[in-house]
Amino acid sequence: MSKKKTDKTVETLESVYDRSELIEAALSFGVKPEVIAGALKLAGKDTMTKAEAEKAVKDFLERKV
């Protein structure tokens, strides 16, 4: 009798937030709503996960002007 090992990959899906939700939650990212709006514009997106939004804010704040 042979035993088969099965691998199950568990994917965790992150919630996706729209523009207005991210702007309202700006303080949770430690920035003003204007910064979130600018980060979304720079990224060219209207919806993002929390991780994507954090990266977008970081990229926006560290960009060269």
C-alpha positions in Angstrom: 0.0 0.0 0.0 1.4 3.4 -1.0 0.7 6.6 0.7 0.4 9.8 -1.3 1.3 13.1 0.2 -0.9 16.0 -0.8 0.2 19.5 -0.7 -2.5 22.1 -0.2 -1.6 25.7 -0.8 -3.6 28.1 1.3 -4.0 31.5 -0.3 -4.9 34.4 1.9 -6.8 37.0 0.0 -6.3 40.6 1.1 -9.2 43.0 1.1 -9.2 45.5 -1.7 -10.1 49.1 -0.8 -11.3 51.8 -3.2 -10.1 55.4 -3.4 -12.5 56.9 -0.9 -11.9 54.2 1.7 -8.1 54.7 1.4 -8.4 58.5 1.7 -10.6 58.2 4.7 -8.1 55.9 6.4 -5.1 58.1 5.7 -4.3 58.5 9.4 -3.9 54.8 9.7 -1.0 55.1 7.2 0.4 58.1 9.2 -0.2 60.6 6.4 -2.7 63.3 5.4 -5.5 62.4 2.9 -3.8 64.5 0.2 -0.8 62.1 0.4 -3.0 59.1 -0.2 -4.7 60.9 -3.2 -1.3 61.7 -4.7 0.0 58.1 -4.1 -3.0 56.7 -5.9 -2.6 59.1 -8.8 1.1 58.3 -9.1 0.3 54.6 -9.0 -2.4 55.0 -11.6 -4.9 52.9 -9.5 -8.2 53.5 -7.8 -8.3 50.3 -5.8 -5.5 48.7 -3.7 -4.8 46.3 -0.9 -3.4 47.7 2.3 0.1 46.4 1.4 -0.1 48.0 -2.0 -1.3 51.3 -0.5 1.6 51.3 2.0 4.1 50.8 -0.8 2.4 53.5 -3.0 2.6 56.0 -0.1 6.3 55.1 0.5 7.1 55.5 -3.2 5.1 58.8 -3.3 6.9 60.3 -0.3 10.4 59.2 -1.5 10.0 60.3 -5.2 12.2 63.0 -6.6 10.6 66.3 -7.4 
